[in-house]
């Protein structure tokens, strides 16, 4: 039994898939003068096999596609390896293995986060979606602490492909910091850049205009 090519399958992608290349075809050839039976096995469930056994007549060939299957979509970020073994079950001649390597990268982080002041109690957010398999975006906010973010807390989630959010019910004349990350069933992306904005102050109230003379009017108001 001979198996070609000799190289393994090297694949990669982001958490949740897809993974590219998704498959590799191996050709099994019976170099002997009598028929043989063969088997193909793998040691990880995220590897798929188009066939797992068969019989080859003398000088006959068969193809087996080794693929990255849907179980890989649940893997967290990291590097994974598996082995596919092609066994000559008749006499063990030519039994060989091929390595399958898979690199799972985190979901791409959103970028270009911008916080824009809208009013005394609202800040609008926008960002760029760099992933195609997120289920939500998770939005976090922190109060300002001497020009840097204080303690972060999650304030909202929005569904996939949504790239804006309006944060309301804020305090006037207050600075807030924001960051966003993508999420799906396999985990979270890295955070976006941080962005901050300051809400507008409350307008003055109780404006009073008082005539003082033929050429003067005095104004007074309450500052909020």
Secondary structure, 3 states (H helix, E strand, C coil): CEEECCCCEEEEEECCCCEECCEEEEEEECCCCCCEEEEEEECCCCEEECCCEEEECCCCEEEEEEEECHHHHHCCCEEEEEEEEEEECCCCCCCEEEEEEEEEECCCCCEEEEEEECCCCCEEEEEECCCCCCCEEEEEEEEEECCEECCCEEEEEEECCCCEEEECCCCCCCEEEEEEEEEECCEECCCCCCEEEECCCCCCEEEEEEEEECCEEEEEEECC
